Amino acid sequence: MDAEIKSPHAAADAAVARNAVVLDVFGRRLELPPPEHLAFVAGLGVLAALEIIEWPVAVAITVGHKLAHSHHGRLLREFGDALEEA
């Protein structure tokens, strides 16, 4: 474990943040999802552009994917909170 991580909550936040891509665009911080999530969304975009799937289906799948993974990050934070209380 890193020396700068002092609590389980901080460890969970660090684990979630480690998977994100952060860019500095014109002096503003832009946080993108992990590369594998970007590839997934790009693949859906290509399928929709080639009319293999319809746009509303691609959007629905993307939203579901995002919700599923944001739930996972929240679970990590809640787990860290529970460890902190123990």
C-alpha positions as CSV (number, residue, x, y, z in Angstrom):
1,M,0.0,0.0,0.0
2,D,1.3,3.5,-0.8
3,A,2.7,5.5,2.1
4,E,0.5,8.5,1.2
5,I,-2.8,6.5,1.5
6,K,-3.8,6.8,5.2
7,S,-7.3,5.3,5.3
8,P,-9.3,2.5,3.6
9,H,-11.6,5.2,2.1
10,A,-8.6,6.9,0.6
11,A,-7.4,3.6,-0.7
12,A,-10.8,3.0,-2.4
13,D,-10.7,6.4,-4.0
14,A,-7.2,5.8,-5.2
15,A,-8.2,2.5,-6.8
16,V,-11.0,4.1,-8.6
17,A,-8.9,7.1,-9.7
18,R,-6.0,4.9,-10.9
19,N,-8.2,3.6,-13.7
20,A,-9.2,7.0,-15.0
21,V,-7.5,9.0,-17.7
22,V,-7.0,12.7,-16.8
23,L,-6.2,15.2,-19.5
24,D,-5.3,18.9,-19.2
25,V,-7.2,20.6,-22.0
26,F,-6.8,24.4,-22.4
27,G,-6.1,24.7,-18.7
28,R,-9.1,22.6,-17.6
29,R,-9.0,19.2,-16.1
30,L,-10.9,16.6,-18.2
31,E,-11.3,13.2,-16.6
32,L,-12.1,10.4,-19.0
33,P,-13.2,6.8,-18.2
34,P,-10.6,4.0,-18.3
35,P,-9.3,3.1,-21.8
36,E,-11.2,-0.2,-21.9
37,H,-14.5,1.8,-21.3
38,L,-13.6,4.3,-24.0
39,A,-12.9,1.3,-26.4
40,F,-16.3,-0.2,-25.5
41,V,-18.2,3.1,-26.2
42,A,-16.2,3.7,-29.4
43,G,-17.1,0.1,-30.6
44,L,-20.8,0.9,-29.9
45,G,-20.4,4.1,-31.9
46,V,-18.9,2.3,-34.8
47,L,-21.7,-0.3,-34.7
48,A,-24.3,2.5,-34.7
49,A,-22.5,4.4,-37.5
50,L,-22.5,1.3,-39.7
51,E,-26.2,0.8,-38.8
52,I,-25.6,-2.6,-37.3
53,I,-27.4,-1.4,-34.2
54,E,-29.6,1.6,-33.9
55,W,-28.5,4.8,-32.1
56,P,-31.1,4.5,-29.3
57,V,-29.9,1.0,-28.6
58,A,-26.2,2.1,-28.5
59,V,-27.1,5.0,-26.1
60,A,-29.1,2.6,-23.8
61,I,-26.2,0.2,-23.7
62,T,-23.7,3.0,-23.0
63,V,-25.8,4.4,-20.2
64,G,-26.3,0.9,-18.6
65,H,-22.6,0.3,-18.9
66,K,-21.8,3.6,-17.2
67,L,-24.3,3.0,-14.4
68,A,-23.0,-0.5,-13.8
69,H,-19.4,0.7,-13.4
70,S,-20.3,3.8,-11.4
71,H,-22.1,1.5,-9.0
72,H,-18.9,-0.6,-8.7
73,G,-16.9,2.5,-7.7
74,R,-19.5,3.5,-5.1
75,L,-19.3,0.0,-3.7
76,L,-15.6,0.3,-3.3
77,R,-16.0,3.6,-1.4
78,E,-18.7,2.2,0.8
79,F,-16.4,-0.8,1.5
80,G,-13.7,1.7,2.5
81,D,-16.1,3.5,4.8
82,A,-17.1,0.3,6.5
83,L,-13.4,-0.7,7.0
84,E,-12.7,2.8,8.4
85,E,-15.5,2.3,11.0
86,A,-14.3,-1.1,12.1
